[in-house]
Amino acid sequence: MKTVYGEMCISDCAVRKWVRIFKREDPRETILRDRKRSGRPLSASVTAHREKVDCMIRANRRVKQKEIADEVGISKERVHHIVTTVLGYRKSLPVGSQDSSL
């Protein structure tokens, strides 16, 4: 298989394991999607958190991500994700500090 598909192909061991699993089960009951697992729900990016983070930034644009994380009760990494990816905020340079060579 590696000669045809390269180094990124699935191993023979994994294929054999899947064949054993699918042979045991009824084909109509075989679910290829991930099953739900118990554990902590993904709740750090809910709308309430996004709104609270946005409100804190609008009130004080120099607020630190650590302060937001402590106030909202989520991790700094989640705050960074909400600020940059979800809300689309990014750093902007002061007017006088931009490179004049551009």
C-alpha positions in Angstrom: 0.0 0.0 0.0 2.9 2.4 0.8 4.1 2.1 -2.8 0.8 3.2 -4.2 -0.4 5.7 -1.5 2.9 6.9 0.0 3.9 7.3 3.6 0.6 8.8 4.7 -1.5 5.7 4.1 -3.3 3.7 6.7 -1.4 0.8 8.2 -2.4 -2.9 7.6 -3.0 -3.3 11.3 -5.6 -0.6 11.3 -7.4 -2.0 8.3 -7.5 -5.5 9.8 -8.9 -4.0 13.1 -11.7 -2.3 11.2 -12.5 -5.4 9.2 -12.8 -7.4 12.5 -15.1 -4.7 14.0 -17.4 -4.5 10.9 -17.6 -8.3 10.5 -18.9 -8.6 14.1 -21.6 -6.0 13.8 -24.8 -6.0 11.7 -24.0 -3.8 8.6 -27.3 -1.9 9.1 -26.2 -0.9 12.6 -22.6 0.1 11.7 -22.2 3.8 12.5 -19.2 5.5 10.9 -19.6 8.7 12.8 -18.0 9.3 16.2 -20.3 8.3 19.1 -21.0 10.8 21.9 -18.7 10.5 24.8 -19.1 11.5 28.4 -17.0 14.4 29.6 -16.9 18.1 29.8 -19.1 19.8 27.3 -17.6 22.3 24.9 -19.1 25.5 26.4 -16.3 28.0 26.3 -17.4 29.6 23.0 -21.1 29.9 23.7 -22.9 33.1 22.7 -23.0 34.5 26.3 -19.2 34.2 26.6 -18.7 35.9 23.2 -21.0 38.8 24.1 -19.3 39.2 27.5 -15.8 39.2 26.0 -16.9 41.7 23.3 -18.5 44.0 25.9 -15.3 44.0 28.0 -13.1 44.8 25.0 -15.4 47.6 23.9 -15.5 49.1 27.5 -11.7 49.0 27.8 -9.7 48.2 24.6 -6.5 47.7 26.7 -8.0 44.9 28.8 -5.7 41.9 29.1 -6.8 38.4 28.0 -5.9 37.1 31.5 -8.3 39.6 33.0 -11.1 38.6 30.6 -10.4 34.9 31.3 -10.7 35.4 35.1 -13.8 37.5 34.8 -15.6 35.2 32.4 -14.3 32.0 33.9 -12.7 30.4 30.8 -9.2 29.7 29.8 -6.8 32.2 28.3 -6.6 30.1 25.2 -10.4 30.1 24.7 -10.3 33.9 25.2 -7.7 34.2 22.5 -9.7 32.1 20.2 -12.9 34.1 20.8 -11.0 37.5 20.4 -9.1 36.6 17.2 -11.2 34.0 15.4 -14.8 34.6 16.5 -14.8 38.3 17.0 -12.1 39.1 14.5 -10.2 41.6 16.6 -6.5 42.1 15.9 -3.7 44.3 17.1 -3.4 47.7 15.5 -0.3 49.8 15.6 -0.4 53.4 16.9 -0.4 55.9 14.0 3.2 57.1 14.4 4.8 53.6 14.7 4.0 52.3 11.2 6.9 51.5 8.9 7.3 54.5 6.5 9.1 52.4 3.9 5.9 50.8 2.6 
